[in-house]
Amino acid sequence: METASPTILIFTDGACTGNPGPGGWASIVSLPDGTVHELGGGNPATTNNRMEMAAAIRALAMLELTEANKIILYTDSTYLIRGITQWIWGWRSRGWKSAEGKDVANRDLWEELLRQVTRLKPSALEWKYVRGHAGYPGNERCDEIAVSFAKFKPEPLYVGPLDGYFVDLNDLPDEQALPEPKKAGVKSSSSGSKTASGPVTYLSYHGGIVERHSTWAECERRVKGQSNAKFKKIKSVQEERETLTGWGLDGKSIIN
């Protein structure tokens, strides 16, 4: 009887002020041994794409595997996912030239990323898209770390047991299709869809007080920069009850 491979969960994100300009990258790596590692760094002159790539490279580079694992990596960068799963094979076959014959941007990082992916075989690596700033704790925490490094005010990085981590990594995004590339001069017809398809409410917990928010922006303002705060996107009354129970609280603790 076959047993499931141990799973490694990774969230990554990159940020850049100016693009190009000062940038930061961040990764959260949850290992099968029950530990969580936050990684982060910055560059005074870079681009957002390079920081997105750096985050993935650093997360994969820290893995030293002695057996095949299932690796799930969440990122909000369509450039990163399409590059490593689709475009890279054509680039390499053409001597790192684009279909138009131009030099491929960020070739140094693409080559290093491919080296890391190849190194980890036979582990299965899944690249999954998560919409940025949608309230998913792993993605939001990575954004917070990346922005802090871009602003030269780095967040303290957590390394320790999963059950002591202040971010709920069990709140995973639903399967999301990779958005189609935007065409120049064409505005997206779904620009308002985030609110329409979003959760009913958000919960935040800080300083012994739980608050319910109707938008992620309100929730983010309360928890951002608070390392001991908890937050979660809530889709139903039942999920709210379960979340409060998990936090050791009840509905009476909520201030609307």
Disulfide bonds with the S-S distance in Angstrom:
none
